[in-house]
Amino acid sequence: MIVFHIISLELDVFSIISEIKSNGDDAIIKFAKNYDNL
């Protein structure tokens, strides 16, 4: 289960990176706000 959690975490990072590539600064601001809420 821990391995699965790590994989899903890497997938989250990958999707964040691809979103930043496509949306630029807007994506960075959006994700920063999301992490502030956690």
C-alpha positions as CSV (number, residue, x, y, z in Angstrom):
1,M,0.0,0.0,0.0
2,I,2.9,2.4,0.7
3,V,4.3,1.7,-2.7
4,F,0.9,2.5,-4.3
5,H,0.8,5.8,-2.3
6,I,4.2,6.8,-3.6
7,I,3.2,6.0,-7.2
8,S,0.0,8.1,-6.9
9,L,2.1,10.9,-5.4
10,E,4.5,10.8,-8.3
11,L,1.5,10.8,-10.7
12,D,0.2,13.9,-8.9
13,V,3.6,15.6,-9.3
14,F,3.6,14.6,-13.0
15,S,0.2,16.1,-13.6
16,I,1.1,19.3,-11.8
17,I,4.3,19.6,-14.0
18,S,2.3,19.0,-17.2
19,E,-0.3,21.5,-16.1
20,I,2.3,24.1,-15.4
21,K,3.9,23.5,-18.8
22,S,0.5,24.2,-20.5
23,N,-0.9,26.9,-18.2
24,G,2.3,28.6,-16.9
25,D,2.0,30.9,-13.9
26,D,-1.7,30.5,-13.5
27,A,-1.2,26.8,-12.7
28,I,1.5,27.6,-10.2
29,I,-0.8,30.0,-8.4
30,K,-3.7,27.6,-8.4
31,F,-1.6,24.7,-7.0
32,A,-0.1,27.0,-4.4
33,K,-3.6,28.0,-3.2
34,N,-4.6,24.3,-3.1
35,Y,-1.6,23.4,-0.9
36,D,-2.3,26.3,1.4
37,N,-5.8,24.9,2.0
38,L,-4.5,21.4,3.0
